[in-house]
């Protein structure tokens, strides 16, 4: 038997392994959040787009929620503004919110839509302000609630435009820019936006694409990856310092999503080719899965 025969057998095995998952998830809603360096790497963005197209082709209803912090910082510098962060959150004044809205709603969202469409998907860009009803978010700075300008959080989610898109076989692509009842725009952390959207949709899965393999007991050692984490184990890991720094907001958002009815939340390495498919459609998976016990 030559090498080509072996490759064909492996491909057939992969398809057979994926079959029960495809049958189980058909008709379900998956929310996938990505941003950061993945948006700057064409290969990584192409893989995310192709995974979304594949999921849609096998009957999974996919919602993409994107960030774009690096692009915002570049646009601010081009405008002569210095990005400022407090407690990991971007301080968003009047000039900054205009840049945030332009970069996320127009440039980044359009780029993702074009990438999905190039892979024969059916993207529909939805500015976050159409679905995210926002309110001001005060951030904690040394125990003191602090105003960070037009930094917000979701107060509620208008799911109708999202469901309408899904029911018509589109892949909604949503930016994390909300608006209050008066129309004032707010910059919302994309992790929080994705969790709110997933909860409002009663999504079966919420997937965070990260630049690390998942949640690790030792951030420097991928061998310490926590494959499965139950919600009631989170406080202990937080007390031990395992959940800290950049993972803390993601875990907080995951907990909120699970409490709102999302069945499982995944943290996976978005730099790995087709990581969404590997996590969802294989027996082992590749990242961290958080669920209720």
Rosetta silent file (secondary structure, phi, psi, omega in degrees, C-alpha in Angstrom):
SEQUENCE: XXXXXXXXXXXXXXXXXXXXXXXXXXXXXXXXXXXXXXXXXXXXXXXXXXXXXXXXXXXXXXXXXXXXXXXXXXXXXXXXXXXXXXXXXXXXXXXXXXXXXXXXXXXXXXXXXXXXXXXXXXXXXXXXXXXXXXXXXXXXXXXXXXXXXXXXXXXXXXXXXXXXXXXXXXXXXXXXXXXXXXXXXXXXXXXXXXXXXXXXXXXXXXXXXXXXXXXXXXXXXXXXXXXXXXXXXXXXXXXXXXXXXXXXXXXXXXXXXXXXXXXXXXXXXXXXXXXXXXXXXXXXXXXXXXXXX
SCORE:     score description
SCORE:     0.000 S_00000001
   1 L     0.000  127.262 -178.675    0.000    0.000    0.000 S_00000001
   2 L   -86.170  175.896 -175.367    1.516    3.350   -0.995 S_00000001
   3 H   -61.738  -36.180 -178.654    1.445    6.631    0.938 S_00000001
   4 H   -62.939  -36.182  177.894   -1.506    8.000   -1.008 S_00000001
   5 H   -64.738  -40.498  179.007   -3.629    5.045    0.129 S_00000001
   6 H   -62.880  -43.451  179.930   -2.696    5.720    3.769 S_00000001
   7 H   -61.866  -39.605  179.489   -3.629    9.374    3.401 S_00000001
   8 H   -64.568  -41.741  178.456   -6.973    8.414    1.914 S_00000001
   9 H   -62.860  -41.808  178.656   -7.650    6.049    4.820 S_00000001
  10 H   -62.451  -42.204  179.505   -6.779    8.773    7.342 S_00000001
  11 H   -63.268  -41.147  178.672   -9.102   11.193    5.613 S_00000001
  12 H   -64.146  -39.995  179.338  -11.911    8.661    5.683 S_00000001
  13 H   -62.557  -41.870  179.326  -11.296    8.032    9.400 S_00000001
  14 H   -61.337  -43.499 -179.510  -11.482   11.773   10.123 S_00000001
  15 H   -65.200  -41.087  179.444  -14.787   12.062    8.299 S_00000001
  16 H   -66.477  -39.102  178.415  -16.238    9.050   10.131 S_00000001
  17 H   -63.981  -34.997 -178.020  -15.068   10.443   13.490 S_00000001
  18 H   -76.421  -23.395 -172.181  -16.740   13.760   12.715 S_00000001
  19 H   -54.095  -50.562 -178.487  -20.074   12.219   11.661 S_00000001
  20 H   -63.315  -31.213  178.062  -21.710   11.793   15.109 S_00000001
  21 H   -71.176  -39.579  177.634  -20.738   15.341   16.066 S_00000001
  22 H   -62.164  -42.974  178.737  -22.175   16.716   12.828 S_00000001
  23 H   -64.242  -39.073 -177.100  -25.416   14.826   13.486 S_00000001
  24 H   -70.130  -38.444 -171.544  -25.524   16.042   17.098 S_00000001
  25 H   -95.549   -6.989 -178.971  -24.836   19.712   16.357 S_00000001
  26 L   -56.974  127.689 -178.913  -26.877   20.185   13.196 S_00000001
  27 L    89.378   -8.570  179.518  -29.278   23.082   13.759 S_00000001
  28 L   -81.134  161.223  176.918  -27.408   24.303   16.859 S_00000001
  29 E  -103.615  128.159  173.397  -26.042   27.811   17.303 S_00000001
  30 E  -115.141  132.566  172.456  -22.304   28.309   17.823 S_00000001
  31 E  -108.567  126.412 -178.514  -20.845   31.709   18.714 S_00000001
  32 E  -119.119  123.482  179.082  -17.162   32.109   17.851 S_00000001
  33 E  -109.726  133.761  176.005  -15.156   35.067   19.137 S_00000001
  34 E  -150.239  162.860 -179.156  -11.782   36.038   17.731 S_00000001
  35 L   178.862 -149.935  175.476   -9.590   39.088   17.393 S_00000001
  36 L    56.020 -135.495 -175.139   -6.124   40.289   18.299 S_00000001
  37 H   -65.706  -24.010 -179.045   -3.248   38.817   16.328 S_00000001
  38 H   -62.636  -31.510 -179.748   -5.570   36.473   14.407 S_00000001
  39 H   -75.063  -20.262 -179.491   -6.963   39.453   12.515 S_00000001
  40 H   -91.417  -11.882 -179.145   -3.450   40.510   11.509 S_00000001
  41 L  -106.933  113.923 -175.161   -2.452   37.100   10.172 S_00000001
  42 H   -60.201  -39.055 -178.653   -4.043   36.322    6.816 S_00000001
  43 H   -65.722  -42.000 -179.555   -3.570   32.565    7.177 S_00000001
  44 H   -65.859  -43.968  178.606   -5.190   32.501   10.630 S_00000001
  45 H   -63.337  -39.920  178.929   -8.132   34.626    9.473 S_00000001
  46 H   -62.732  -38.736  178.767   -8.546   32.420    6.409 S_00000001
  47 H   -66.321  -41.529  177.312   -8.697   29.323    8.628 S_00000001
  48 H   -61.482  -44.498 -179.670  -11.346   30.881   10.874 S_00000001
  49 H   -62.328  -43.314 -178.621  -13.381   31.826    7.821 S_00000001
  50 H   -67.407  -38.591  176.421  -13.101   28.355    6.313 S_00000001
  51 H   -61.364  -42.213  179.234  -14.087   26.696    9.597 S_00000001
  52 H   -63.271  -41.171  178.883  -17.161   28.948    9.771 S_00000001
  53 H   -65.596  -41.293  178.310  -18.090   28.057    6.187 S_00000001
  54 H   -61.507  -48.214 -179.824  -17.634   24.343    6.924 S_00000001
  55 H   -57.918  -45.188  179.549  -19.829   24.528   10.033 S_00000001
  56 H   -62.493  -36.803 -177.887  -22.544   26.338    8.110 S_00000001
  57 H   -66.786  -28.218  179.912  -22.344   23.742    5.316 S_00000001
  58 L   -99.144   14.246  170.602  -23.066   20.899    7.751 S_00000001
  59 L    94.527    8.736  175.735  -26.001   22.698    9.302 S_00000001
  60 L   -88.905  132.690  179.706  -24.449   24.473   12.286 S_00000001
  61 E   -87.936  113.428 -171.961  -25.627   28.075   12.692 S_00000001
  62 E  -106.674  133.758  172.257  -22.500   30.174   13.237 S_00000001
  63 E  -119.297  124.192  177.607  -22.230   33.684   14.669 S_00000001
  64 E  -101.459  128.624  174.579  -18.824   35.372   14.502 S_00000001
  65 E  -118.135  125.582 -174.073  -18.009   38.132   17.020 S_00000001
  66 E  -118.837  152.819  170.584  -14.758   39.951   16.386 S_00000001
  67 L   -99.351 -146.045  178.915  -12.483   42.337   18.220 S_00000001
  68 L   156.911   33.920 -175.261   -9.789   44.482   16.673 S_00000001
  69 H   -58.639  -39.121 -178.808   -7.776   46.150   19.427 S_00000001
  70 H   -66.916  -40.445  178.346   -4.507   46.258   17.514 S_00000001
  71 H   -65.763  -35.914  177.632   -6.112   47.905   14.498 S_00000001
  72 H   -65.130  -44.832 -179.766   -7.753   50.467   16.794 S_00000001
  73 H   -62.215  -39.158  178.346   -4.425   51.298   18.431 S_00000001
  74 H   -64.789  -42.838 -179.755   -2.789   51.746   15.021 S_00000001
  75 H   -65.516  -36.623  177.494   -5.602   54.045   13.867 S_00000001
  76 H   -64.463  -43.255  178.798   -5.316   56.074   17.081 S_00000001
  77 H   -64.119  -38.798  177.196   -1.597   56.559   16.592 S_00000001
  78 H   -62.069  -29.542 -179.910   -2.203   57.632   12.988 S_00000001
  79 L   -90.036    4.510  179.330   -4.617   60.249   14.390 S_00000001
  80 L    80.090   18.206  179.671   -2.023   61.447   16.903 S_00000001
  81 L  -105.133  145.171 -179.729   -3.758   59.839   19.892 S_00000001
  82 L  -101.703  117.700  178.196   -2.013   57.747   22.529 S_00000001
  83 L   -59.862  136.200  179.066   -3.904   54.566   23.549 S_00000001
  84 L  -127.711  134.409 -179.360   -4.505   54.414   27.306 S_00000001
  85 E  -124.655  140.677  174.040   -5.512   51.340   29.270 S_00000001
  86 E  -130.830  126.318 -178.070   -6.729   50.968   32.839 S_00000001
  87 L    52.302   37.581  177.236   -7.192   47.547   34.387 S_00000001
  88 L    79.582    2.089 -178.636   -6.806   46.063   30.907 S_00000001
  89 E  -110.035  142.144 -178.895   -9.614   48.190   29.431 S_00000001
  90 E   -76.400  123.534  172.534   -9.193   50.858   26.776 S_00000001
  91 L   -67.979  127.011 -169.950  -10.029   54.363   27.954 S_00000001
  92 E  -124.856   95.294  177.468  -12.461   55.600   25.308 S_00000001
  93 L   -86.613 -173.042 -174.392  -13.022   59.336   24.979 S_00000001
  94 H   -61.704  -40.885  179.172  -15.131   61.058   22.309 S_00000001
  95 H   -69.106  -38.393 -177.334  -12.394   60.988   19.664 S_00000001
  96 H   -67.792  -40.360 -177.710  -11.501   57.397   20.446 S_00000001
  97 H   -64.780  -32.250  176.649  -15.052   56.045   20.197 S_00000001
  98 H   -64.789  -40.314  179.118  -15.333   57.517   16.691 S_00000001
  99 H   -68.821  -43.274  178.792  -12.157   55.671   15.692 S_00000001
 100 H   -56.747  -48.391 -178.203  -13.320   52.454   17.388 S_00000001
 101 H   -63.448  -43.331 -179.329  -16.627   52.518   15.519 S_00000001
 102 H   -64.504  -47.836 -176.436  -14.991   53.257   12.167 S_00000001
 103 H   -65.435  -47.220 -175.281  -12.304   50.596   12.494 S_00000001
 104 H   -77.130  -49.339 -174.725  -14.543   47.829   13.860 S_00000001
 105 H   -71.185  -32.747 -175.140  -17.863   48.498   12.098 S_00000001
 106 H  -104.734  -66.141 -170.725  -16.398   49.344    8.701 S_00000001
 107 H   -68.503  -56.840 -175.286  -12.824   48.233    8.103 S_00000001
 108 H   -66.716  -47.150 -178.611  -12.454   45.093   10.237 S_00000001
 109 H   -60.646  -42.755  179.830  -15.984   43.792    9.768 S_00000001
 110 H   -63.316  -41.659 -179.861  -15.803   44.299    6.007 S_00000001
 111 H   -61.591  -41.927  179.263  -12.457   42.504    5.801 S_00000001
 112 H   -66.833  -43.496  178.145  -13.843   39.470    7.643 S_00000001
 113 H   -57.824  -44.022 -179.262  -16.966   39.411    5.472 S_00000001
 114 H   -64.537  -37.516 -179.942  -14.819   39.469    2.331 S_00000001
 115 H   -67.457  -41.313  177.577  -12.653   36.618    3.658 S_00000001
 116 H   -66.696  -42.755 -178.846  -15.699   34.457    4.421 S_00000001
 117 H   -64.336  -35.427  179.927  -17.288   35.271    1.064 S_00000001
 118 H   -64.462  -19.167  177.761  -14.070   34.346   -0.765 S_00000001
 119 L  -103.165   22.766  174.608  -14.534   30.840    0.667 S_00000001
 120 L    66.208   28.434  171.534  -18.099   30.686   -0.698 S_00000001
 121 L   -87.895  178.330  179.623  -19.731   31.481    2.620 S_00000001
 122 L  -123.196   77.044 -177.898  -22.698   33.818    3.118 S_00000001
 123 E   -77.261  151.099  172.299  -21.506   36.511    5.539 S_00000001
 124 E  -137.523  107.679  178.743  -23.707   39.313    6.818 S_00000001
 125 E   -70.821  127.871  179.175  -21.939   42.135    8.609 S_00000001
 126 E  -125.203  110.928  175.095  -23.974   43.460   11.535 S_00000001
 127 L   -58.590  135.202 -176.921  -22.729   46.566   13.384 S_00000001
 128 H   -54.872  -29.669 -177.824  -22.893   45.834   17.089 S_00000001
 129 H   -62.646  -19.094  179.228  -25.013   48.924   17.702 S_00000001
 130 H   -80.407  -17.380 -176.209  -27.909   47.144   15.956 S_00000001
 131 L  -127.481  -21.149 -176.917  -27.976   44.300   18.464 S_00000001
 132 E  -103.488  107.634  173.464  -26.085   45.381   21.604 S_00000001
 133 E   -84.173  116.400 -168.800  -27.986   47.774   23.877 S_00000001
 134 E  -107.008  160.879  170.311  -25.170   49.228   25.955 S_00000001
 135 E  -139.960  159.449 -177.602  -24.664   51.043   29.224 S_00000001
 136 E   -62.354  139.713  176.699  -21.611   52.718   30.711 S_00000001
 137 E  -110.983  121.982  173.082  -19.082   50.433   32.371 S_00000001
 138 E   -91.296  131.109 -177.954  -17.119   51.678   35.369 S_00000001
 139 E   -97.965  154.132 -178.845  -13.822   49.861   35.753 S_00000001
 140 E   -88.337  114.919  175.997  -12.166   48.858   38.998 S_00000001
 141 E  -119.695  104.947 -177.934   -8.914   50.715   39.608 S_00000001
 142 L    54.842   40.159  176.654   -7.393   49.753   42.962 S_00000001
 143 L    83.610    3.041 -178.598  -10.869   49.052   44.326 S_00000001
 144 E  -111.900  122.216  175.426  -12.324   52.351   43.101 S_00000001
 145 E   -61.081  123.665 -172.668  -15.052   52.407   40.379 S_00000001
 146 E  -126.180  136.086  178.536  -13.553   54.615   37.657 S_00000001
 147 E   -76.667  126.152  179.111  -15.087   56.260   34.598 S_00000001
 148 E  -115.528   31.675  177.664  -13.231   55.275   31.405 S_00000001
 149 E    79.282 -134.338 -177.334  -15.281   57.382   29.015 S_00000001
 150 E   -90.870   51.271  172.593  -17.423   55.612   26.424 S_00000001
 151 E   -97.278  128.593 -172.944  -16.494   52.157   27.624 S_00000001
 152 E  -131.789 -178.842  174.051  -19.600   50.038   27.944 S_00000001
 153 E  -143.146  156.689 -179.974  -21.134   46.659   28.582 S_00000001
 154 E   -68.765  129.361  173.160  -24.229   44.989   27.150 S_00000001
 155 E   -90.557  -36.115  175.538  -27.428   45.840   28.970 S_00000001
 156 E  -159.926  168.656 -179.972  -29.472   43.620   26.664 S_00000001
 157 E  -126.941  126.998  174.495  -29.205   41.957   23.255 S_00000001
 158 L   -86.850  100.055 -172.803  -31.640   42.385   20.375 S_00000001
 159 L   -81.871  -10.843 -172.780  -31.483   38.878   18.918 S_00000001
 160 H   -59.785  -47.062  178.478  -33.993   39.422   16.109 S_00000001
 161 H   -63.364  -32.718 -179.495  -31.517   40.599   13.406 S_00000001
 162 H   -70.165  -48.114 -179.158  -29.168   37.745   14.330 S_00000001
 163 H   -64.906  -36.924  178.293  -31.867   35.062   14.234 S_00000001
 164 H   -62.004  -42.450  178.658  -33.257   36.458   10.996 S_00000001
 165 H   -64.237  -45.946 -179.342  -29.809   36.160    9.406 S_00000001
 166 H   -63.070  -40.874 -179.264  -29.307   32.607   10.710 S_00000001
 167 H   -66.291  -20.147  178.761  -32.759   31.516    9.556 S_00000001
 168 L  -106.125   23.321  172.124  -31.862   32.716    6.071 S_00000001
 169 L    66.005   27.319  172.760  -28.577   30.776    5.992 S_00000001
 170 L   -97.352  158.077  172.441  -26.301   33.765    6.580 S_00000001
 171 E  -104.193  103.677  179.703  -23.310   33.883    8.918 S_00000001
 172 E   -67.004  136.554  177.333  -23.701   37.040   11.061 S_00000001
 173 E  -124.092  113.419 -165.798  -20.427   38.845   11.738 S_00000001
 174 E  -116.973  134.538  176.508  -20.824   41.249   14.654 S_00000001
 175 E   -92.463  152.073 -177.623  -18.621   44.044   15.963 S_00000001
 176 L   -91.019   52.124  175.900  -18.465   44.853   19.704 S_00000001
 177 E  -117.894  109.649 -178.945  -19.695   48.443   19.470 S_00000001
 178 E   -97.861  176.834  177.470  -22.986   48.965   21.311 S_00000001
 179 E  -143.272  145.323  176.857  -25.325   51.924   21.660 S_00000001
 180 L   -86.194 -176.226 -175.856  -27.583   53.114   24.462 S_00000001
 181 L   -64.099  -21.118  179.350  -31.229   54.160   24.091 S_00000001
 182 L   -92.595   -1.606  178.554  -30.136   57.682   23.087 S_00000001
 183 L    93.175    0.492  178.042  -27.829   56.390   20.349 S_00000001
 184 L   -69.328  129.533 -178.673  -24.550   57.039   22.168 S_00000001
 185 E   -80.780  148.487  177.474  -21.928   54.534   21.048 S_00000001
 186 E  -136.117  139.053  174.581  -19.909   52.474   23.524 S_00000001
 187 E   -82.541  121.586 -176.888  -16.791   50.386   23.103 S_00000001
 188 E  -115.533  135.302  174.489  -17.485   46.900   24.525 S_00000001
 189 L   -56.048  129.567 -173.886  -14.911   44.238   25.317 S_00000001
 190 H   -64.627  -31.962  177.247  -15.357   41.611   22.595 S_00000001
 191 H   -63.125  -44.309 -179.918  -15.194   38.705   25.073 S_00000001
 192 H   -67.154  -41.277  179.090  -18.058   40.207   27.060 S_00000001
 193 H   -60.685  -45.110 -178.687  -20.022   40.979   23.887 S_00000001
 194 H   -63.208  -41.558  179.428  -19.652   37.400   22.642 S_00000001
 195 H   -63.819  -41.923  179.837  -20.775   35.948   25.982 S_00000001
 196 H   -64.490  -42.379  179.587  -23.839   38.210   26.065 S_00000001
 197 H   -66.070  -43.876  179.835  -24.791   37.310   22.498 S_00000001
 198 H   -62.425  -42.377  179.007  -24.275   33.588   23.132 S_00000001
 199 H   -64.491  -43.398 -178.935  -26.404   33.730   26.277 S_00000001
 200 H   -65.118  -30.672 -179.433  -29.192   35.674   24.582 S_00000001
 201 H   -88.933   -4.355 -172.514  -29.253   33.153   21.715 S_00000001
 202 L    52.662   47.141 -177.724  -29.073   30.142   24.075 S_00000001
 203 L   -63.197  147.747  177.806  -26.119   29.021   21.986 S_00000001
 204 L   -76.127  -35.308 -179.762  -24.979   25.439   22.327 S_00000001
 205 E  -136.129  142.059  168.873  -21.319   26.423   22.143 S_00000001
 206 E  -121.548  122.323 -176.019  -19.291   29.574   22.754 S_00000001
 207 E  -117.417  123.205  174.032  -15.762   29.352   21.373 S_00000001
 208 E  -101.842  120.704  174.800  -12.983   31.790   22.228 S_00000001
 209 E   -90.344  119.072 -174.006  -10.045   31.733   19.824 S_00000001
 210 E  -113.595  179.756  173.691   -6.942   32.707   21.799 S_00000001
 211 L  -106.987   23.145  173.978   -3.199   33.032   21.186 S_00000001
 212 L  -135.529  162.013 -176.481   -2.491   30.294   23.768 S_00000001
 213 L   -63.607  -20.123 -176.409   -3.462   26.569   23.757 S_00000001
 214 L   151.471 -154.499  177.989   -6.154   27.143   26.397 S_00000001
 215 L   -88.182  123.060 -177.158   -6.207   27.453   30.176 S_00000001
 216 E  -120.082  143.326  176.390   -2.993   26.046   31.652 S_00000001
 217 L   -64.609  -36.670  173.273   -1.994   25.477   35.273 S_00000001
 218 L  -119.799  107.277 -175.505    1.454   26.764   34.313 S_00000001
 219 L   -56.013  -19.357 -178.760    1.137   29.372   31.526 S_00000001
 220 L   -91.531   -6.019 -174.770    4.680   28.546   30.386 S_00000001
 221 L  -126.353  100.805 -179.620    4.037   24.795   30.040 S_00000001
 222 H   -58.609  -21.088  179.660    1.506   23.622   27.405 S_00000001
 223 H   -67.457  -15.440 -179.420    1.670   20.152   28.986 S_00000001
 224 H   -94.623   16.821  179.341   -0.343   21.546   31.924 S_00000001
 225 E   -55.680  132.422  175.476   -3.344   22.318   29.706 S_00000001
 226 L   -91.454  107.842 -175.137   -6.649   21.826   31.529 S_00000001
 227 L   -72.219  -41.941 -179.131   -8.793   19.929   29.024 S_00000001
 228 E  -130.530  131.498 -179.783  -12.026   20.009   31.024 S_00000001
 229 E  -132.551  128.760  176.816  -12.983   22.492   33.719 S_00000001
 230 E   -91.206  148.186 -174.950  -16.227   22.525   35.693 S_00000001
 231 H   -55.749  -37.682 -177.671  -17.789   25.835   36.646 S_00000001
 232 H   -75.558   -3.836  176.448  -17.587   25.102   40.373 S_00000001
 233 H   -92.248  -11.417 -176.171  -13.802   24.607   40.080 S_00000001
 234 H   -60.983  -46.299 -178.415  -13.194   28.155   38.837 S_00000001
 235 H   -57.009  -38.610 -179.865  -13.021   29.879   42.279 S_00000001
 236 H   -66.453  -43.213  178.928  -10.244   27.545   43.455 S_00000001
 237 H   -66.312  -32.553  176.423   -8.177   28.096   40.310 S_00000001
 238 H   -67.239  -42.862  179.562   -8.682   31.823   40.680 S_00000001
 239 H   -64.855  -31.307  179.887   -7.476   31.672   44.295 S_00000001
 240 L   -81.445   -7.546  179.823   -4.417   29.686   43.190 S_00000001
 241 L    85.106    5.154  178.243   -3.580   32.316   40.567 S_00000001
 242 L   -67.632  -39.935  176.316   -4.095   29.907   37.666 S_00000001
 243 L   -98.005  106.288 -178.222   -6.820   32.198   36.308 S_00000001
 244 L  -157.466 -179.744  174.842   -5.287   35.646   36.097 S_00000001
 245 H    52.686 -132.306 -173.570   -4.097   38.324   33.702 S_00000001
 246 H   -69.105  -21.472 -179.292   -5.557   38.082   30.186 S_00000001
 247 H   -80.221  -22.489 -175.857   -7.466   34.853   30.838 S_00000001
 248 H   -57.807  -49.461  179.366   -9.452   36.282   33.761 S_00000001
 249 H   -62.605  -35.171  179.600  -11.909   38.348   31.646 S_00000001
 250 H   -66.492  -43.832  179.686  -12.415   35.403   29.292 S_00000001
 251 H   -66.011  -41.043  176.900  -13.157   33.017   32.162 S_00000001
 252 H   -58.350  -44.112  179.604  -15.495   35.573   33.761 S_00000001
 253 H   -65.099  -39.115  178.691  -17.327   35.880   30.437 S_00000001
 254 H   -62.158  -43.353  178.762  -17.452   32.099   30.090 S_00000001
 255 H   -61.409  -42.526  178.519  -19.018   31.779   33.549 S_00000001
 256 H   -62.312  -41.955 -178.733  -21.634   34.403   32.652 S_00000001
 257 H   -64.885  -43.127  179.155  -22.431   32.588   29.405 S_00000001
 258 H   -63.580  -39.205  178.788  -22.831   29.223   31.162 S_00000001
 259 H   -67.068  -26.072 -178.888  -25.080   30.827   33.770 S_00000001
 260 L   -87.846   -1.292  175.781  -27.184   32.283   30.930 S_00000001
 261 L   115.754   -4.752  175.110  -27.784   28.880   29.378 S_00000001
 262 L   -66.830  136.519 -173.183  -24.838   28.239   27.043 S_00000001
 263 L   -74.550  -46.609 -178.665  -24.015   24.544   27.302 S_00000001
 264 E  -146.727  149.681  177.902  -20.240   24.644   26.951 S_00000001
 265 E  -122.476  137.771 -178.109  -17.486   27.210   26.431 S_00000001
 266 E  -120.662  137.685  168.800  -14.192   26.446   24.710 S_00000001
 267 E  -112.048  117.196 -178.292  -10.827   28.222   24.831 S_00000001
 268 E  -136.040  161.734 -177.047   -8.668   27.107   21.927 S_00000001
 269 E   -81.498  108.313 -178.921   -5.541   28.221   20.104 S_00000001
 270 L   -70.986  -10.211  178.685   -6.646   30.156   17.041 S_00000001
 271 L   -79.444  -17.425  177.993   -3.146   29.928   15.586 S_00000001
 272 L   -79.206  129.909 -177.613   -3.629   26.199   14.998 S_00000001
 273 L   -57.846  126.940  176.482   -5.036   25.531   11.549 S_00000001
 274 L    57.687   40.923 -176.823   -8.757   24.693   11.717 S_00000001
 275 H   -62.928  -32.376  179.482   -8.713   24.677   15.503 S_00000001
 276 H   -63.818  -45.236  179.898  -12.508   25.097   15.716 S_00000001
 277 H   -65.896  -39.782  179.866  -13.112   21.921   13.731 S_00000001
 278 H   -64.476  -36.749 -179.234  -10.472   20.012   15.708 S_00000001
 279 H   -74.631  -40.554 -171.934  -12.054   21.029   19.017 S_00000001
 280 H   -87.544  -36.789 -170.253  -15.663   20.413   18.062 S_00000001
 281 L  -107.985   15.346  175.397  -15.523   17.451   15.675 S_00000001
 282 L  -124.745  158.776 -175.542  -12.861   15.195   17.212 S_00000001
 283 L   -67.072  -37.948 -175.707  -12.962   12.939   20.264 S_00000001
 284 L   -86.690  -38.844 -172.837  -10.004   14.535   22.068 S_00000001
 285 L    74.033  177.354 -176.609  -10.283   18.213   21.185 S_00000001
 286 L  -132.940   -7.499 -174.775   -7.320   20.535   21.520 S_00000001
 287 L  -125.982 -149.877  179.084   -8.189   23.225   24.079 S_00000001
 288 E  -105.446  132.635  178.574  -10.019   23.860   27.345 S_00000001
 289 E  -114.256  125.621  179.331  -13.705   23.064   27.706 S_00000001
 290 E  -112.075  135.121 -177.531  -15.690   24.697   30.535 S_00000001
 291 E  -151.900  165.764  169.915  -19.103   23.370   31.534 S_00000001
 292 L   -74.593  149.278 -179.003  -21.563   22.999   34.370 S_00000001
 293 L   -74.269    0.000    0.000  -21.178   19.821   36.366 S_00000001
